[in-house]
């Protein structure tokens, strides 16, 4: 019985990873909205593996926290950095202490996803020619021998085309037995938690929308299309056979076909080329953000003026009563008074904006009532700035005050 596995995807440099995804760890790349590492561990659990060692050339501390020690899968996981493993013999010697003397250990070698079951563990033969031990594939290791079965199937992730196709294969082909995120599904459309789909959106299978995705008005998604977690897509966008990676923002009036959108980078998969959008918003029309006269600044000024007098009154009363009303004053957002005063002097923003980089009294993220991480704050700021209008400014201020008041 096989109870241990070593996963070593870095048998050579994974070129598209460094060229296009800015040196991300291979394991941390999202594949159908789950990291590749999570897919590996799902598979090991399916194969009844008890102990897994993940070797990573680009160690990722955030991924290490996500994986932990494997409690989620009911297995023991060891994740650590390692060098590129160009031959299995040296890898075998390096990991003898993990493998043990008498046991066989499964080895997933190269940037691949195995398509095997426990029945395939019986069909390995000993490798005589060590030159064959540098090819990607699925192996068995013992302390002194290497076993191989060249007929075992796997999904390659070695190139950009492979990675792109693998996303859609896992989405559309249940026979791979890889587990999709736990989203609600109907007729080939998978929808995560807290998704927003505004009116007049066209969706045709196969589609996956990750958690907290927002699809704007009049968008068209012609599957297969994958929209990652925490993605905001504004109105009038069209997608054909494309992937939007997590924490990406897309403005208005764009069409994507055979593309991967990775933050502000648009990757054309057939050619392997990309463009980086220098502007703060992935959109064709930034004129509204570049106007010399900012009418909304006057609206923010008036709101700050409206807020500052009652808050100043609460502040004075709190001081006169020797802070007996401190808790009440805090819930009323009295701590924003210094910044509101700066807003009146045009030295600060009422609501945080990415383009001005000034301090602000309120933020759009906090108006949503959640506890966002830095990536979510960044995408929320982009959404607010692009959709900034009098109504949104007013609602953001009101919601910020409401959420502060609701906190005990």
Number of C-alpha atoms within 10 A of each C-alpha: 11 16 17 22 25 24 22 24 26 22 19 15 14 18 13 16 17 13 13 18 16 10 13 15 18 23 23 19 18 19 24 27 24 17 16 20 23 21 19 20 23 17 21 22 16 16 17 17 21 17 21 26 20 20 21 20 20 18 18 17 11 10 16 15 9 14 18 14 16 18 10 13 17 14 19 16 19 16 21 15 12 14 14 17 20 17 18 23 16 10 17 21 12 11 13 14 10 15 23 13 11 9 15 21 26 23 24 22 25 23 25 24 23 20 16 17 14 12 8 12 15 9 12 17 13 13 16 12 7 11 10 12 19 15 14 22 24 25 26 23 23 17 17 11 13 22 20 20 18 13 11 16 14 17 18 18 21 20 15 20 15 14 21 21 17 19 20 22 16 18 25 15 10 11 9 16 14 18 16 16 15 11 15 12 12 9 9 15 19 20 22 20 14 12 18 16 17 14 11 13 17 13 16 14 16 19 24 28 28 28 21 20 24 21 25 22 18 18 25 20 24 18 19 23 28 27 28 25 25 22 26 26 22 24 20 18 22 19 22 17 20 26 27 27 23 24 22 26 26 26 22 21 15 17 13 18 15 16 22 20 22 19 20 18 17 19 22 18 18 11 10 14 11 16 11 13 13 9 10 15 22 24 17 11 13 15 7 11 15 9 9 7 8 11 11 13 15 14 16 22 19 13 18 22 15 11 17 19 12 13 19 14 12 20 21 14 16 17 12 11 10 10 14 12 15 17 11 15 21 16 17 19 20 20 14 17 18 12 20 27 18 17 24 19 10 14 14 21 24 29 23 20 23 15 12 9 10 13 16 18 22 24 22 24 22 19 18 14 14 9 10 13 9 9 13 19 17 17 22 25 20 24 20 20 19 20 15 15 13 15 8 13 21 14 13 22 22 13 18 22 17 16 15 16 15 11 8 7
